């Protein structure tokens, strides 16, 4: 009997030791672009994740277990992303997050839906990711509609300041990817709703383009607003060529993503001045700790961060909150905890997941508008209010 008791005791101790070891680290999967054409954004993600891991682990991790992120590089390609998703699912991680490009995230969302595993989106903005959405897909960041909406809010504010009808006509140029096309679609819808006229819309191949034929055609239309939706390199080329052809719109608006990056100002030089751009977060947003986080991210990156770093930070703190509350790490229990999320005071804004306006499991956060002034981004519109001067282009008064 004594031998049986000792054997049971040893077995129990071994089980307790194994359980404790298993709980020493909780792993979260992240799929992002560490290499390839979107690597700049992957670098921003890594900075935000680093800052978040410092904070959550200093606060006790997930119920005392340290949090670790398992990175998978999608190399800025869909097939690599799907392989990464399968790898992380096979590892049995309780929650996977990603990615940057909407063209990559859409197939990932479909894969995780088929696997019935929760997937947390924190940067990709194509409306189609959460509209109509899926029971297993949750998104923190704002959808593409918000990029156009906040800029039209700025246009409305300019009309209110300078007289109704100051801005009436729009031309749109955009890349033909999922995100850029979704923002351009939103421009068409919102313009019609608010009484603006879209004179012309032109997409272009993502591989790069000579924009001068498009811009010269737009120039003959004499538009009030040039609305652009492009990634980093194309945003620089667009504004340089706008200046070259002498297209004098009253307002130049960049519906992100490239226009909101520090590299846009560096690459465009004086051509960037007066451009309004949609962004999702700045150090000036009225959320607790925003300026401190901006300083920390700047130190990690060695330069000014983009909003993508803040989104990655928010994703980690949300994931940790979810896993702390989950009854278990089973997919169903993690999904239930995601549905019950209510974080009113995060540095990225209030995070909860709602069904609204056709979106499913979407955090209902507003976008922010900035304007380039003297070679720097200045926040001008936050939470439905003008918070800075809406400056005119040099040619405005001449028209």
C-alpha positions as YAML, in Angstrom:
chain: A
units: angstrom
residues:
- id: 1
  name: UNK
  ca: [0.00, 0.00, 0.00]
- id: 2
  name: UNK
  ca: [2.82, 2.37, 0.93]
- id: 3
  name: UNK
  ca: [4.50, 1.75, -2.44]
- id: 4
  name: UNK
  ca: [1.24, 2.50, -4.25]
- id: 5
  name: UNK
  ca: [0.81, 5.73, -2.27]
- id: 6
  name: UNK
  ca: [4.40, 6.81, -3.01]
- id: 7
  name: UNK
  ca: [3.94, 6.03, -6.68]
- id: 8
  name: UNK
  ca: [0.73, 8.07, -6.80]
- id: 9
  name: UNK
  ca: [2.42, 10.94, -4.98]
- id: 10
  name: UNK
  ca: [5.36, 10.93, -7.39]
- id: 11
  name: UNK
  ca: [2.96, 10.82, -10.32]
- id: 12
  name: UNK
  ca: [0.96, 13.76, -8.99]
- id: 13
  name: UNK
  ca: [4.11, 15.79, -8.40]
- id: 14
  name: UNK
  ca: [5.28, 15.06, -11.93]
- id: 15
  name: UNK
  ca: [1.88, 16.15, -13.31]
- id: 16
  name: UNK
  ca: [1.95, 19.37, -11.26]
- id: 17
  name: UNK
  ca: [5.50, 20.10, -12.42]
- id: 18
  name: UNK
  ca: [4.55, 19.52, -16.06]
- id: 19
  name: UNK
  ca: [1.47, 21.76, -15.68]
- id: 20
  name: UNK
  ca: [3.51, 24.53, -14.06]
- id: 21
  name: UNK
  ca: [6.11, 24.30, -16.81]
- id: 22
  name: UNK
  ca: [3.42, 24.44, -19.48]
- id: 23
  name: UNK
  ca: [2.00, 27.58, -17.86]
- id: 24
  name: UNK
  ca: [5.32, 29.40, -17.65]
- id: 25
  name: UNK
  ca: [4.78, 30.77, -21.17]
- id: 26
  name: UNK
  ca: [1.66, 31.53, -23.18]
- id: 27
  name: UNK
  ca: [2.37, 31.79, -26.89]
- id: 28
  name: UNK
  ca: [0.47, 34.01, -29.32]
- id: 29
  name: UNK
  ca: [0.97, 33.68, -33.07]
- id: 30
  name: UNK
  ca: [1.64, 36.70, -35.31]
- id: 31
  name: UNK
  ca: [1.71, 36.57, -39.10]
- id: 32
  name: UNK
  ca: [3.23, 39.67, -40.66]
- id: 33
  name: UNK
  ca: [5.51, 40.84, -43.45]
- id: 34
  name: UNK
  ca: [9.05, 40.68, -42.09]
- id: 35
  name: UNK
  ca: [10.44, 40.59, -45.64]
- id: 36
  name: UNK
  ca: [9.14, 41.52, -49.09]
- id: 37
  name: UNK
  ca: [7.38, 44.65, -50.31]
- id: 38
  name: UNK
  ca: [5.52, 45.22, -47.03]
- id: 39
  name: UNK
  ca: [8.52, 44.69, -44.72]
- id: 40
  name: UNK
  ca: [8.40, 48.32, -43.58]
- id: 41
  name: UNK
  ca: [5.05, 47.60, -41.95]
- id: 42
  name: UNK
  ca: [6.30, 44.36, -40.42]
- id: 43
  name: UNK
  ca: [9.02, 46.38, -38.75]
- id: 44
  name: UNK
  ca: [6.39, 48.70, -37.30]
- id: 45
  name: UNK
  ca: [4.46, 45.68, -36.05]
- id: 46
  name: UNK
  ca: [7.53, 44.27, -34.32]
- id: 47
  name: UNK
  ca: [8.13, 47.57, -32.52]
- id: 48
  name: UNK
  ca: [4.56, 47.72, -31.22]
- id: 49
  name: UNK
  ca: [4.66, 44.08, -30.16]
- id: 50
  name: UNK
  ca: [7.96, 44.57, -28.34]
- id: 51
  name: UNK
  ca: [6.55, 47.49, -26.34]
- id: 52
  name: UNK
  ca: [3.37, 45.56, -25.54]
- id: 53
  name: UNK
  ca: [5.23, 42.45, -24.38]
- id: 54
  name: UNK
  ca: [7.29, 44.60, -22.01]
- id: 55
  name: UNK
  ca: [4.10, 45.99, -20.50]
- id: 56
  name: UNK
  ca: [1.99, 42.85, -20.27]
- id: 57
  name: UNK
  ca: [4.79, 40.70, -18.85]
- id: 58
  name: UNK
  ca: [5.68, 43.36, -16.29]
- id: 59
  name: UNK
  ca: [2.02, 43.23, -15.24]
- id: 60
  name: UNK
  ca: [2.02, 39.44, -14.76]
- id: 61
  name: UNK
  ca: [1.35, 38.16, -18.27]
- id: 62
  name: UNK
  ca: [-1.61, 35.80, -18.58]
- id: 63
  name: UNK
  ca: [-2.54, 34.92, -15.02]
- id: 64
  name: UNK
  ca: [1.11, 34.69, -14.03]
- id: 65
  name: UNK
  ca: [2.37, 33.04, -17.20]
- id: 66
  name: UNK
  ca: [4.80, 35.04, -19.35]
- id: 67
  name: UNK
  ca: [3.60, 35.92, -22.84]
- id: 68
  name: UNK
  ca: [5.66, 35.12, -25.91]
- id: 69
  name: UNK
  ca: [4.95, 35.96, -29.54]
- id: 70
  name: UNK
  ca: [5.71, 33.42, -32.25]
- id: 71
  name: UNK
  ca: [6.40, 35.35, -35.48]
- id: 72
  name: UNK
  ca: [5.77, 33.88, -38.91]
- id: 73
  name: UNK
  ca: [6.95, 35.81, -41.97]
- id: 74
  name: UNK
  ca: [4.43, 35.90, -44.81]
- id: 75
  name: UNK
  ca: [7.17, 37.42, -47.06]
- id: 76
  name: UNK
  ca: [4.43, 39.78, -48.34]
- id: 77
  name: UNK
  ca: [2.79, 36.91, -50.27]
- id: 78
  name: UNK
  ca: [-0.51, 35.07, -49.88]
- id: 79
  name: UNK
  ca: [0.78, 31.50, -50.22]
- id: 80
  name: UNK
  ca: [3.46, 32.04, -47.59]
- id: 81
  name: UNK
  ca: [0.85, 33.55, -45.27]
- id: 82
  name: UNK
  ca: [-1.43, 30.53, -45.64]
- id: 83
  name: UNK
  ca: [1.50, 28.21, -44.92]
- id: 84
  name: UNK
  ca: [2.28, 30.28, -41.83]
- id: 85
  name: UNK
  ca: [-1.33, 30.08, -40.69]
- id: 86
  name: UNK
  ca: [-1.37, 26.30, -41.04]
- id: 87
  name: UNK
  ca: [1.90, 26.05, -39.11]
- id: 88
  name: UNK
  ca: [0.54, 28.10, -36.20]
- id: 89
  name: UNK
  ca: [-2.74, 26.16, -36.13]
- id: 90
  name: UNK
  ca: [-0.79, 22.90, -35.98]
- id: 91
  name: UNK
  ca: [1.14, 24.25, -32.99]
- id: 92
  name: UNK
  ca: [-2.15, 24.62, -31.15]
- id: 93
  name: UNK
  ca: [-1.65, 28.28, -30.24]
- id: 94
  name: UNK
  ca: [-4.74, 29.72, -28.55]
- id: 95
  name: UNK
  ca: [-4.84, 32.87, -30.68]
- id: 96
  name: UNK
  ca: [-3.24, 34.03, -33.94]
- id: 97
  name: UNK
  ca: [-3.06, 37.64, -35.15]
- id: 98
  name: UNK
  ca: [-2.15, 39.38, -38.39]
- id: 99
  name: UNK
  ca: [-1.47, 40.59, -41.01]
- id: 100
  name: UNK
  ca: [-0.57, 43.78, -42.89]
- id: 101
  name: UNK
  ca: [-1.92, 43.64, -46.44]
- id: 102
  name: UNK
  ca: [-5.65, 43.17, -46.96]
- id: 103
  name: UNK
  ca: [-4.87, 41.03, -50.00]
- id: 104
  name: UNK
  ca: [-3.07, 38.65, -47.64]
- id: 105
  name: UNK
  ca: [-5.44, 38.90, -44.69]
- id: 106
  name: UNK
  ca: [-8.60, 38.12, -46.66]
- id: 107
  name: UNK
  ca: [-7.42, 34.58, -47.58]
- id: 108
  name: UNK
  ca: [-6.08, 34.11, -44.04]
- id: 109
  name: UNK
  ca: [-9.48, 35.04, -42.61]
- id: 110
  name: UNK
  ca: [-11.12, 32.47, -44.87]
- id: 111
  name: UNK
  ca: [-8.60, 29.83, -43.75]
- id: 112
  name: UNK
  ca: [-9.13, 30.47, -40.03]
- id: 113
  name: UNK
  ca: [-12.89, 30.46, -40.55]
- id: 114
  name: UNK
  ca: [-12.68, 27.02, -42.17]
- id: 115
  name: UNK
  ca: [-10.50, 25.81, -39.30]
- id: 116
  name: UNK
  ca: [-12.89, 27.37, -36.77]
- id: 117
  name: UNK
  ca: [-10.03, 29.09, -35.00]
- id: 118
  name: UNK
  ca: [-10.11, 32.70, -33.72]
- id: 119
  name: UNK
  ca: [-8.08, 35.16, -35.75]
- id: 120
  name: UNK
  ca: [-7.47, 38.73, -34.60]
- id: 121
  name: UNK
  ca: [-6.88, 41.31, -37.36]
- id: 122
  name: UNK
  ca: [-5.00, 44.44, -36.31]
- id: 123
  name: UNK
  ca: [-3.89, 46.29, -39.45]
- id: 124
  name: UNK
  ca: [-5.67, 45.12, -42.63]
- id: 125
  name: UNK
  ca: [-8.57, 47.40, -43.49]
- id: 126
  name: UNK
  ca: [-10.50, 46.01, -46.46]
- id: 127
  name: UNK
  ca: [-14.19, 46.20, -45.57]
- id: 128
  name: UNK
  ca: [-14.68, 42.63, -46.81]
- id: 129
  name: UNK
  ca: [-12.66, 41.20, -43.89]
- id: 130
  name: UNK
  ca: [-15.45, 41.94, -41.42]
- id: 131
  name: UNK
  ca: [-18.33, 42.73, -43.78]
- id: 132
  name: UNK
  ca: [-20.16, 40.37, -43.89]
- id: 133
  name: UNK
  ca: [-17.47, 38.76, -41.73]
- id: 134
  name: UNK
  ca: [-17.27, 35.49, -39.85]
- id: 135
  name: UNK
  ca: [-17.87, 34.12, -36.35]
- id: 136
  name: UNK
  ca: [-14.12, 33.53, -36.02]
- id: 137
  name: UNK
  ca: [-12.67, 36.79, -37.34]
- id: 138
  name: UNK
  ca: [-12.29, 39.85, -35.07]
- id: 139
  name: UNK
  ca: [-10.79, 43.19, -36.09]
- id: 140
  name: UNK
  ca: [-9.30, 45.91, -33.88]
- id: 141
  name: UNK
  ca: [-8.31, 48.44, -36.53]
- id: 142
  name: UNK
  ca: [-10.70, 50.62, -38.49]
- id: 143
  name: UNK
  ca: [-12.17, 49.38, -41.80]
- id: 144
  name: UNK
  ca: [-11.36, 51.01, -45.12]
- id: 145
  name: UNK
  ca: [-14.60, 53.01, -45.11]
- id: 146
  name: UNK
  ca: [-13.21, 55.03, -42.17]
- id: 147
  name: UNK
  ca: [-10.27, 56.27, -44.26]
- id: 148
  name: UNK
  ca: [-12.60, 57.98, -46.71]
- id: 149
  name: UNK
  ca: [-15.12, 59.03, -44.09]
- id: 150
  name: UNK
  ca: [-12.70, 61.07, -41.96]
- id: 151
  name: UNK
  ca: [-11.38, 62.93, -45.00]
- id: 152
  name: UNK
  ca: [-14.87, 63.83, -46.15]
- id: 153
  name: UNK
  ca: [-15.45, 65.08, -42.61]
- id: 154
  name: UNK
  ca: [-12.49, 67.41, -43.23]
- id: 155
  name: UNK
  ca: [-13.93, 68.49, -46.60]
- id: 156
  name: UNK
  ca: [-17.25, 69.26, -44.90]
- id: 157
  name: UNK
  ca: [-15.42, 71.27, -42.24]
- id: 158
  name: UNK
  ca: [-13.63, 73.30, -44.94]
- id: 159
  name: UNK
  ca: [-16.96, 74.02, -46.63]
- id: 160
  name: UNK
  ca: [-18.39, 75.10, -43.28]
- id: 161
  name: UNK
  ca: [-15.45, 77.47, -42.71]
- id: 162
  name: UNK
  ca: [-15.13, 78.92, -46.21]
- id: 163
  name: UNK
  ca: [-18.66, 78.69, -47.51]
- id: 164
  name: UNK
  ca: [-20.87, 75.93, -48.90]
- id: 165
  name: UNK
  ca: [-19.68, 74.74, -52.27]
- id: 166
  name: UNK
  ca: [-16.04, 75.67, -51.78]
- id: 167
  name: UNK
  ca: [-15.25, 72.01, -52.39]
- id: 168
  name: UNK
  ca: [-17.61, 70.24, -54.78]
- id: 169
  name: UNK
  ca: [-15.74, 68.01, -57.22]
- id: 170
  name: UNK
  ca: [-13.45, 65.01, -56.72]
- id: 171
  name: UNK
  ca: [-11.12, 62.93, -58.86]
- id: 172
  name: UNK
  ca: [-9.75, 59.67, -57.48]
- id: 173
  name: UNK
  ca: [-6.59, 57.71, -58.31]
- id: 174
  name: UNK
  ca: [-5.90, 54.46, -56.50]
- id: 175
  name: UNK
  ca: [-3.99, 51.20, -56.64]
- id: 176
  name: UNK
  ca: [-5.95, 48.16, -57.77]
- id: 177
  name: UNK
  ca: [-5.36, 46.10, -54.60]
- id: 178
  name: UNK
  ca: [-8.09, 45.11, -52.16]
- id: 179
  name: UNK
  ca: [-7.48, 47.92, -49.66]
- id: 180
  name: UNK
  ca: [-7.05, 50.75, -52.16]
- id: 181
  name: UNK
  ca: [-10.11, 49.70, -54.17]
- id: 182
  name: UNK
  ca: [-12.21, 49.47, -51.01]
- id: 183
  name: UNK
  ca: [-11.28, 53.02, -49.98]
- id: 184
  name: UNK
  ca: [-12.05, 54.29, -53.50]
- id: 185
  name: UNK
  ca: [-15.43, 52.53, -53.37]
- id: 186
  name: UNK
  ca: [-16.10, 54.35, -50.10]
- id: 187
  name: UNK
  ca: [-15.20, 57.67, -51.77]
- id: 188
  name: UNK
  ca: [-17.89, 57.04, -54.39]
- id: 189
  name: UNK
  ca: [-20.51, 56.20, -51.77]
- id: 190
  name: UNK
  ca: [-19.76, 59.05, -49.36]
- id: 191
  name: UNK
  ca: [-19.42, 61.64, -52.12]
- id: 192
  name: UNK
  ca: [-22.89, 60.76, -53.40]
- id: 193
  name: UNK
  ca: [-24.34, 60.86, -49.88]
- id: 194
  name: UNK
  ca: [-22.85, 64.27, -49.07]
- id: 195
  name: UNK
  ca: [-23.43, 66.08, -52.35]
- id: 196
  name: UNK
  ca: [-19.96, 65.93, -53.93]
- id: 197
  name: UNK
  ca: [-19.42, 64.96, -57.58]
- id: 198
  name: UNK
  ca: [-16.78, 62.37, -58.50]
- id: 199
  name: UNK
  ca: [-15.66, 63.57, -61.93]
- id: 200
  name: UNK
  ca: [-13.42, 60.61, -62.65]
- id: 201
  name: UNK
  ca: [-11.87, 57.58, -60.97]
- id: 202
  name: UNK
  ca: [-8.75, 55.78, -62.20]
- id: 203
  name: UNK
  ca: [-7.01, 52.74, -60.79]
- id: 204
  name: UNK
  ca: [-3.48, 51.62, -61.63]
- id: 205
  name: UNK
  ca: [-1.31, 48.52, -61.44]
- id: 206
  name: UNK
  ca: [0.35, 48.00, -58.05]
- id: 207
  name: UNK
  ca: [3.67, 47.26, -59.71]
- id: 208
  name: UNK
  ca: [4.12, 51.01, -60.16]
- id: 209
  name: UNK
  ca: [3.03, 53.48, -62.75]
- id: 210
  name: UNK
  ca: [3.82, 56.70, -64.54]
- id: 211
  name: UNK
  ca: [0.99, 58.80, -63.16]
- id: 212
  name: UNK
  ca: [1.50, 61.78, -65.46]
- id: 213
  name: UNK
  ca: [-1.05, 60.68, -68.12]
- id: 214
  name: UNK
  ca: [-3.68, 60.24, -65.41]
- id: 215
  name: UNK
  ca: [-2.80, 63.50, -63.68]
- id: 216
  name: UNK
  ca: [-2.76, 65.49, -66.93]
- id: 217
  name: UNK
  ca: [-6.24, 64.16, -67.73]
- id: 218
  name: UNK
  ca: [-7.41, 65.11, -64.24]
- id: 219
  name: UNK
  ca: [-5.88, 68.56, -64.69]
- id: 220
  name: UNK
  ca: [-8.23, 69.30, -67.59]
- id: 221
  name: UNK
  ca: [-11.19, 68.59, -65.28]
- id: 222
  name: UNK
  ca: [-10.09, 71.31, -62.80]
- id: 223
  name: UNK
  ca: [-11.16, 69.30, -59.70]
- id: 224
  name: UNK
  ca: [-11.46, 70.78, -56.23]
- id: 225
  name: UNK
  ca: [-10.15, 67.59, -54.57]
- id: 226
  name: UNK
  ca: [-7.55, 65.05, -55.69]
- id: 227
  name: UNK
  ca: [-8.16, 61.90, -53.66]
- id: 228
  name: UNK
  ca: [-5.33, 59.33, -53.72]
- id: 229
  name: UNK
  ca: [-5.04, 55.84, -52.22]
- id: 230
  name: UNK
  ca: [-1.59, 54.27, -52.52]
- id: 231
  name: UNK
  ca: [1.16, 52.45, -50.67]
- id: 232
  name: UNK
  ca: [4.50, 54.02, -49.76]
- id: 233
  name: UNK
  ca: [6.50, 54.29, -52.99]
- id: 234
  name: UNK
  ca: [3.49, 55.24, -55.09]
- id: 235
  name: UNK
  ca: [2.41, 57.99, -52.69]
- id: 236
  name: UNK
  ca: [5.78, 59.69, -53.14]
- id: 237
  name: UNK
  ca: [5.70, 59.32, -56.93]
- id: 238
  name: UNK
  ca: [2.16, 60.69, -57.08]
- id: 239
  name: UNK
  ca: [2.89, 63.91, -55.23]
- id: 240
  name: UNK
  ca: [6.13, 64.52, -57.07]
- id: 241
  name: UNK
  ca: [4.32, 64.10, -60.39]
- id: 242
  name: UNK
  ca: [1.36, 66.23, -59.23]
- id: 243
  name: UNK
  ca: [3.86, 69.03, -58.72]
- id: 244
  name: UNK
  ca: [5.55, 68.27, -62.04]
- id: 245
  name: UNK
  ca: [2.38, 68.48, -64.14]
- id: 246
  name: UNK
  ca: [1.02, 71.45, -62.18]
- id: 247
  name: UNK
  ca: [-2.28, 69.93, -61.10]
- id: 248
  name: UNK
  ca: [-3.71, 72.68, -58.86]
- id: 249
  name: UNK
  ca: [-6.48, 71.14, -56.81]
- id: 250
  name: UNK
  ca: [-7.75, 73.04, -53.79]
- id: 251
  name: UNK
  ca: [-7.23, 69.96, -51.63]
- id: 252
  name: UNK
  ca: [-4.89, 66.98, -51.94]
- id: 253
  name: UNK
  ca: [-6.04, 64.03, -49.85]
- id: 254
  name: UNK
  ca: [-4.26, 60.72, -49.24]
- id: 255
  name: UNK
  ca: [-6.52, 57.94, -48.06]
- id: 256
  name: UNK
  ca: [-3.44, 56.25, -46.54]
- id: 257
  name: UNK
  ca: [-1.56, 53.96, -46.30]
- id: 258
  name: UNK
  ca: [1.59, 55.42, -47.84]
- id: 259
  name: UNK
  ca: [0.57, 59.02, -47.25]
- id: 260
  name: UNK
  ca: [0.51, 58.54, -43.48]
- id: 261
  name: UNK
  ca: [4.09, 57.27, -43.24]
- id: 262
  name: UNK
  ca: [7.12, 59.42, -42.32]
- id: 263
  name: UNK
  ca: [8.74, 58.20, -45.53]
- id: 264
  name: UNK
  ca: [6.07, 60.03, -47.53]
- id: 265
  name: UNK
  ca: [7.32, 63.38, -46.26]
- id: 266
  name: UNK
  ca: [10.97, 62.38, -46.60]
- id: 267
  name: UNK
  ca: [10.53, 61.14, -50.17]
- id: 268
  name: UNK
  ca: [8.15, 63.83, -51.43]
- id: 269
  name: UNK
  ca: [9.92, 66.83, -49.94]
- id: 270
  name: UNK
  ca: [8.05, 70.13, -50.46]
- id: 271
  name: UNK
  ca: [5.47, 68.36, -52.66]
- id: 272
  name: UNK
  ca: [4.03, 66.76, -49.50]
- id: 273
  name: UNK
  ca: [3.09, 70.08, -47.91]
- id: 274
  name: UNK
  ca: [-0.64, 70.75, -47.40]
- id: 275
  name: UNK
  ca: [-1.62, 67.12, -48.13]
- id: 276
  name: UNK
  ca: [-4.37, 65.84, -45.85]
- id: 277
  name: UNK
  ca: [-4.15, 62.18, -44.94]
- id: 278
  name: UNK
  ca: [-6.28, 59.69, -43.08]
- id: 279
  name: UNK
  ca: [-4.55, 57.82, -40.30]
- id: 280
  name: UNK
  ca: [-5.71, 55.55, -37.53]
- id: 281
  name: UNK
  ca: [-3.73, 56.85, -34.54]
- id: 282
  name: UNK
  ca: [-1.38, 59.66, -33.60]
- id: 283
  name: UNK
  ca: [0.35, 60.77, -30.43]
- id: 284
  name: UNK
  ca: [-2.32, 63.49, -30.14]
- id: 285
  name: UNK
  ca: [-5.34, 61.20, -29.88]
- id: 286
  name: UNK
  ca: [-7.25, 61.71, -26.59]
- id: 287
  name: UNK
  ca: [-6.45, 58.27, -25.21]
- id: 288
  name: UNK
  ca: [-4.42, 57.63, -22.03]
- id: 289
  name: UNK
  ca: [-0.71, 57.09, -22.60]
- id: 290
  name: UNK
  ca: [-0.67, 57.97, -26.31]
- id: 291
  name: UNK
  ca: [2.27, 60.39, -26.13]
- id: 292
  name: UNK
  ca: [4.25, 58.03, -23.90]
- id: 293
  name: UNK
  ca: [3.69, 55.12, -26.29]
- id: 294
  name: UNK
  ca: [4.71, 57.27, -29.24]
- id: 295
  name: UNK
  ca: [7.98, 58.13, -27.46]
- id: 296
  name: UNK
  ca: [8.68, 54.47, -26.66]
- id: 297
  name: UNK
  ca: [7.96, 53.35, -30.21]
- id: 298
  name: UNK
  ca: [10.19, 56.13, -31.54]
- id: 299
  name: UNK
  ca: [13.02, 54.89, -29.33]
- id: 300
  name: UNK
  ca: [12.59, 51.30, -30.49]
- id: 301
  name: UNK
  ca: [12.44, 52.21, -34.18]
- id: 302
  name: UNK
  ca: [14.93, 55.08, -34.11]
- id: 303
  name: UNK
  ca: [12.43, 57.26, -35.99]
- id: 304
  name: UNK
  ca: [8.81, 58.40, -35.85]
- id: 305
  name: UNK
  ca: [6.43, 55.42, -35.72]
- id: 306
  name: UNK
  ca: [3.42, 54.96, -37.97]
- id: 307
  name: UNK
  ca: [0.00, 54.03, -36.67]
- id: 308
  name: UNK
  ca: [0.70, 50.39, -37.57]
- id: 309
  name: UNK
  ca: [2.99, 50.07, -34.53]
- id: 310
  name: UNK
  ca: [0.22, 51.31, -32.23]
- id: 311
  name: UNK
  ca: [-2.20, 48.83, -33.80]
- id: 312
  name: UNK
  ca: [0.20, 45.95, -33.09]
- id: 313
  name: UNK
  ca: [0.60, 47.17, -29.50]
- id: 314
  name: UNK
  ca: [-3.18, 47.23, -29.11]
- id: 315
  name: UNK
  ca: [-3.47, 43.72, -30.55]
- id: 316
  name: UNK
  ca: [-1.15, 42.23, -27.94]
- id: 317
  name: UNK
  ca: [-2.81, 43.91, -24.97]
- id: 318
  name: UNK
  ca: [-6.20, 42.83, -26.32]
- id: 319
  name: UNK
  ca: [-5.04, 39.25, -26.82]
- id: 320
  name: UNK
  ca: [-3.67, 39.09, -23.28]
- id: 321
  name: UNK
  ca: [-6.92, 40.48, -21.86]
- id: 322
  name: UNK
  ca: [-8.85, 37.86, -23.83]
- id: 323
  name: UNK
  ca: [-6.67, 34.94, -22.75]
- id: 324
  name: UNK
  ca: [-6.81, 36.02, -19.10]
- id: 325
  name: UNK
  ca: [-10.60, 35.86, -19.22]
- id: 326
  name: UNK
  ca: [-11.01, 32.74, -21.35]
- id: 327
  name: UNK
  ca: [-12.39, 29.70, -19.51]
- id: 328
  name: UNK
  ca: [-9.82, 27.61, -21.37]
- id: 329
  name: UNK
  ca: [-7.59, 27.94, -24.41]
- id: 330
  name: UNK
  ca: [-9.97, 25.98, -26.60]
- id: 331
  name: UNK
  ca: [-11.05, 27.82, -29.78]
- id: 332
  name: UNK
  ca: [-14.64, 28.08, -28.55]
- id: 333
  name: UNK
  ca: [-13.67, 29.55, -25.18]
- id: 334
  name: UNK
  ca: [-11.20, 32.03, -26.70]
- id: 335
  name: UNK
  ca: [-13.87, 33.10, -29.18]
- id: 336
  name: UNK
  ca: [-16.34, 33.60, -26.31]
- id: 337
  name: UNK
  ca: [-13.81, 35.77, -24.48]
- id: 338
  name: UNK
  ca: [-13.24, 37.84, -27.63]
- id: 339
  name: UNK
  ca: [-16.98, 38.44, -27.91]
- id: 340
  name: UNK
  ca: [-17.09, 39.61, -24.27]
- id: 341
  name: UNK
  ca: [-14.17, 42.06, -24.68]
- id: 342
  name: UNK
  ca: [-14.74, 45.51, -23.20]
- id: 343
  name: UNK
  ca: [-11.59, 47.61, -22.78]
- id: 344
  name: UNK
  ca: [-12.74, 51.25, -22.53]
- id: 345
  name: UNK
  ca: [-9.41, 52.95, -21.79]
- id: 346
  name: UNK
  ca: [-6.66, 51.56, -24.02]
- id: 347
  name: UNK
  ca: [-3.99, 53.69, -25.65]
- id: 348
  name: UNK
  ca: [-5.60, 52.89, -29.03]
- id: 349
  name: UNK
  ca: [-9.09, 53.81, -27.86]
- id: 350
  name: UNK
  ca: [-12.04, 51.80, -26.50]
- id: 351
  name: UNK
  ca: [-11.81, 48.23, -27.76]
- id: 352
  name: UNK
  ca: [-14.84, 46.00, -28.02]
- id: 353
  name: UNK
  ca: [-16.23, 43.98, -30.91]
- id: 354
  name: UNK
  ca: [-19.62, 44.85, -32.35]
- id: 355
  name: UNK
  ca: [-21.90, 44.07, -35.24]
- id: 356
  name: UNK
  ca: [-22.92, 47.31, -37.00]
- id: 357
  name: UNK
  ca: [-23.51, 48.70, -40.50]
- id: 358
  name: UNK
  ca: [-23.02, 45.21, -41.92]
- id: 359
  name: UNK
  ca: [-19.70, 44.65, -40.09]
- id: 360
  name: UNK
  ca: [-19.27, 41.67, -37.78]
- id: 361
  name: UNK
  ca: [-16.91, 41.51, -34.77]
- id: 362
  name: UNK
  ca: [-15.52, 44.94, -35.67]
- id: 363
  name: UNK
  ca: [-14.13, 47.48, -33.18]
- id: 364
  name: UNK
  ca: [-16.07, 50.72, -33.89]
- id: 365
  name: UNK
  ca: [-13.18, 53.18, -33.71]
- id: 366
  name: UNK
  ca: [-13.03, 56.48, -35.65]
- id: 367
  name: UNK
  ca: [-10.17, 57.42, -37.94]
- id: 368
  name: UNK
  ca: [-8.00, 60.53, -37.52]
- id: 369
  name: UNK
  ca: [-6.97, 63.16, -40.09]
- id: 370
  name: UNK
  ca: [-3.57, 64.84, -40.36]
- id: 371
  name: UNK
  ca: [-2.11, 67.49, -42.62]
- id: 372
  name: UNK
  ca: [1.51, 67.90, -43.67]
- id: 373
  name: UNK
  ca: [2.67, 71.33, -42.54]
- id: 374
  name: UNK
  ca: [6.25, 72.50, -42.99]
- id: 375
  name: UNK
  ca: [7.52, 68.95, -43.37]
- id: 376
  name: UNK
  ca: [5.68, 67.44, -40.41]
- id: 377
  name: UNK
  ca: [2.36, 65.72, -39.70]
- id: 378
  name: UNK
  ca: [-0.12, 67.85, -37.74]
- id: 379
  name: UNK
  ca: [-3.29, 66.27, -36.34]
- id: 380
  name: UNK
  ca: [-6.30, 68.28, -37.55]
- id: 381
  name: UNK
  ca: [-9.40, 66.12, -36.96]
- id: 382
  name: UNK
  ca: [-10.10, 63.69, -34.10]
- id: 383
  name: UNK
  ca: [-13.33, 62.14, -32.80]
- id: 384
  name: UNK
  ca: [-15.60, 64.29, -34.93]
- id: 385
  name: UNK
  ca: [-13.89, 67.61, -34.18]
- id: 386
  name: UNK
  ca: [-11.46, 69.94, -35.93]
- id: 387
  name: UNK
  ca: [-8.43, 70.28, -33.64]
- id: 388
  name: UNK
  ca: [-6.07, 72.28, -35.86]
- id: 389
  name: UNK
  ca: [-5.98, 74.77, -38.72]
- id: 390
  name: UNK
  ca: [-7.13, 73.41, -42.08]
- id: 391
  name: UNK
  ca: [-4.51, 75.06, -44.27]
- id: 392
  name: UNK
  ca: [-5.02, 75.89, -47.92]
- id: 393
  name: UNK
  ca: [-2.72, 75.03, -50.79]
- id: 394
  name: UNK
  ca: [-0.69, 77.97, -52.16]
- id: 395
  name: UNK
  ca: [-2.79, 78.16, -55.33]
- id: 396
  name: UNK
  ca: [-6.13, 78.13, -53.51]
- id: 397
  name: UNK
  ca: [-6.59, 81.90, -53.32]
- id: 398
  name: UNK
  ca: [-5.71, 82.26, -56.97]
- id: 399
  name: UNK
  ca: [-8.65, 80.15, -58.08]
...
